[in-house]
Amino acid sequence: MPPKKGTKDYNNEITTSYYGIDPKTFKVRCVSQTRAGNLSMITDSGIPYSHSYRPGDAKAEIHLVYRLIDIVAMPIMLDNSDSPALVALRKKAAQMKADHEAKQQGQP
């Protein structure tokens, strides 16, 4: 049963997941957005990193705060690890990593 409208649980409900590529590690990261406008991401060490923002362009805010690129939004009801958009993002991240490694090996 969904949380009752106007409650804290309702405001903290995740509505959208944003996926983007971390340009330092070339990993695909997920940032969750709640109804109340909070963004959160779990770091590599398992610590949640949250950020509140005013309504507007969430993708731009995610880029500024979390430094992710090629951000794709996915409503929570459609969030699926096999979605074509997420598969394409993972392929792009793998290609970026391979290109970066090849470039590093080519330098003295």
N, C-alpha and C positions, 0 to 999 in steps of 0.2 A: 504494500500500500504506500503510495507516495506521501511525502510529508505535507502537513496542512499549510496552506498558503499563509504567509505572514510570520511564520515561526522561524526560529534560528536554523532549524534543520532544512527548511525550505530554501532559505537564503544561501546555505552552505552546499546545496545540491549542485553537483557538477553538471553543466549543460553542454559544454563543448570541449573537445580535446584538440589541441594544436600540435602538429608534428613539424619539426624542423631539423636542419642539419647543424651540428656544432662544428664550426669551421676549424677549430683547434684539434678536435679528436676524430672528426668525420663520423661521429655516431649520430643516429637519429634519436632525438629527444622528444619527450612528450610534456606539454604544459597544459594543465587543466584550468578551466575557467568556471567559476561558480556564478549563480544568479546574482549574488551581491557584488560581483565585479572583482573578485580576488583571482589572481593567477598563481599557480603553484607548480613547482617542478621538483622532482626528487633528484638529488645530486648523486654522483658516483658513490659517495660514502653513505648513502641512504638517508641523508638529512633533507627534510623538505625545505625548499626555498620559496617563500611566498611574497607576493607583491600586490598591493591594492592599487587600482587605477580608476580613473573616471571613465565613464562610457565614451566610446570613440572607436578608434581603429586598434583592435586588440593585436593584430599582427604586427603593427608598427611598435606597439608597446613591448611585445615579446622580443622583437629584434633589439630594441634598446636595452631592455633589462637583462635578458638571458643570452643575447648575442647569437641567436639562431638565424639561419638563412633558409631560403626556399620553404617558407612556412605554409603548411596546408591545414585548413580547418576541417574538423569532422564532428558533426553533431553526435552527442553521446549515444543516441539511439542507433546510429550508423557506424559507430566505432568498431572496426574490425581489422585485425592484423593482416588479413588477406585482401583488403580493399585495393583496387588498382592504383589509387593515388599513393597509398603507403608503400606498396611494392615498388612503384616507380621511384619514390623518394629514397628508399633503401638502395636501389640500384645506382642512383645518382651519387649517393654518399660513398658507396663502394668504389665507383669510378673516380670520384674526387680523391679518395684516399690512395688509390693505385697511381693516379697521375702525380700526386704529391710525393709518393715514395720513389717513383721513377725519376722525378726531378731532383730529389735529394741524392740519389745514387749517381746521377750524372754530374754532380758538382764535386770539385776536389775537396 
